[in-house]
């Protein structure tokens, strides 16, 4: 039996994007998101919970260089998507979105994957 601590990846959160996702969530979703963020900022994200996102999803999302995890683990209804970025020579997980992983087909609510896609690909107005 090993006493070695499981590998964890550092995570960075965008406060405005995270707040937007929490406002959209149910009370249970809000609790799950806040608990996950507290853990991930303090200790990092457990690497064994990360799954590669489809580079091009069946719903038209494009999430290259992204990973996802299910919350609460192992197969919760919520998910978080992170983009893998190189920061100071280290791979870092940068928050892209939190939300429900899958909705019924007739639902008009975006999934966590659609939210991440929009944030990563919709042009942002220039600052200034």
C-alpha positions as CSV (number, residue, x, y, z in Angstrom):
1,X,0.0,0.0,0.0
2,X,1.4,3.4,-1.0
3,X,1.3,6.5,1.1
4,X,1.9,8.6,-2.0
5,X,-0.7,11.3,-2.4
6,X,-2.7,11.2,-5.6
7,X,-1.5,13.7,-8.3
8,X,-3.3,17.0,-8.4
9,X,-3.3,19.7,-11.0
10,X,-3.4,23.4,-10.2
11,X,-6.6,25.2,-11.1
12,X,-7.3,28.9,-11.8
13,X,-10.9,30.3,-11.7
14,X,-12.3,33.3,-13.4
15,X,-14.5,34.9,-10.7
16,X,-17.0,36.5,-13.1
17,X,-17.5,33.3,-15.2
18,X,-17.8,31.2,-12.1
19,X,-20.4,33.5,-10.5
20,X,-22.4,33.5,-13.7
21,X,-22.5,29.7,-13.7
22,X,-23.4,29.5,-10.0
23,X,-26.3,32.0,-10.5
24,X,-27.7,29.8,-13.2
25,X,-27.4,26.6,-11.0
26,X,-30.0,25.1,-8.7
27,X,-29.3,25.2,-5.0
28,X,-27.8,21.8,-5.1
29,X,-25.7,22.8,-8.1
30,X,-24.5,25.9,-6.3
31,X,-23.4,23.8,-3.3
32,X,-21.6,21.3,-5.5
33,X,-19.8,24.1,-7.5
34,X,-18.7,26.0,-4.4
35,X,-17.4,22.9,-2.6
36,X,-15.5,21.8,-5.7
37,X,-13.9,25.3,-6.2
38,X,-12.8,25.5,-2.5
39,X,-11.1,22.0,-2.8
40,X,-9.6,22.7,-6.2
41,X,-8.1,26.1,-5.2
42,X,-6.7,24.7,-2.0
43,X,-5.4,21.4,-3.1
44,X,-5.7,21.2,-6.9
45,X,-7.9,19.0,-9.0
46,X,-7.3,15.2,-8.6
47,X,-5.8,14.1,-11.9
48,X,-7.6,10.7,-11.8
49,X,-11.0,12.4,-12.0
50,X,-10.2,14.3,-15.3
51,X,-11.5,13.1,-18.6
52,X,-10.6,14.4,-22.0
53,X,-13.3,16.4,-23.7
54,X,-14.3,15.5,-27.3
55,X,-12.3,17.8,-29.5
56,X,-15.5,18.2,-31.6
57,X,-18.6,17.1,-29.8
58,X,-21.8,15.7,-31.5
59,X,-23.6,18.8,-30.4
60,X,-21.2,21.1,-32.4
61,X,-19.0,22.1,-29.4
62,X,-15.3,22.4,-30.0
63,X,-13.3,21.8,-26.8
64,X,-9.7,21.1,-27.9
65,X,-7.2,21.2,-25.1
66,X,-10.0,20.8,-22.5
67,X,-10.7,18.3,-19.8
68,X,-13.9,17.7,-17.8
69,X,-14.9,16.1,-14.6
70,X,-18.2,14.9,-13.1
71,X,-19.5,16.4,-9.9
72,X,-20.1,15.1,-7.4
73,X,-17.7,12.2,-8.3
74,X,-17.8,9.7,-9.8
75,X,-20.9,10.3,-12.0
76,X,-22.8,13.3,-10.7
77,X,-25.2,15.2,-13.0
78,X,-23.0,18.3,-12.9
79,X,-19.7,18.9,-14.6
80,X,-16.8,21.4,-14.8
81,X,-14.7,22.0,-17.9
82,X,-11.2,23.3,-17.8
83,X,-8.8,24.4,-20.6
84,X,-5.3,23.2,-20.2
85,X,-2.9,26.1,-20.5
86,X,0.9,26.5,-20.0
87,X,1.5,29.1,-17.2
88,X,5.0,29.8,-15.9
89,X,6.2,26.6,-17.6
90,X,3.6,24.4,-15.9
91,X,0.4,22.9,-17.2
92,X,-2.5,24.6,-15.4
93,X,-6.3,24.0,-15.5
94,X,-8.1,27.2,-16.3
95,X,-11.9,27.2,-15.5
96,X,-14.1,27.3,-18.5
97,X,-17.6,26.4,-17.2
98,X,-19.7,24.6,-14.6
99,X,-23.2,23.3,-15.2
100,X,-25.4,20.3,-15.9
101,X,-23.7,17.7,-18.1
102,X,-26.7,16.6,-20.1
103,X,-30.3,17.8,-20.5
104,X,-33.2,16.1,-22.1
105,X,-33.2,16.6,-25.8
106,X,-36.1,19.0,-25.7
107,X,-34.6,21.3,-23.1
108,X,-33.5,24.7,-24.2
109,X,-30.9,25.1,-21.5
110,X,-27.2,24.9,-22.4
111,X,-25.0,22.1,-21.1
112,X,-21.7,22.7,-19.4
113,X,-20.1,21.8,-22.7
114,X,-22.1,24.5,-24.6
115,X,-21.3,27.1,-22.0
116,X,-17.5,26.2,-22.2
117,X,-17.6,26.3,-26.0
118,X,-19.3,29.8,-26.0
119,X,-16.8,31.2,-23.5
120,X,-13.8,29.8,-25.4
121,X,-14.9,30.7,-28.9
122,X,-17.1,33.7,-28.9
123,X,-15.1,36.9,-29.6
124,X,-14.8,39.1,-26.6
125,X,-14.9,42.9,-27.1
126,X,-11.6,44.6,-26.9
127,X,-10.7,46.3,-23.6
128,X,-10.3,50.0,-23.6
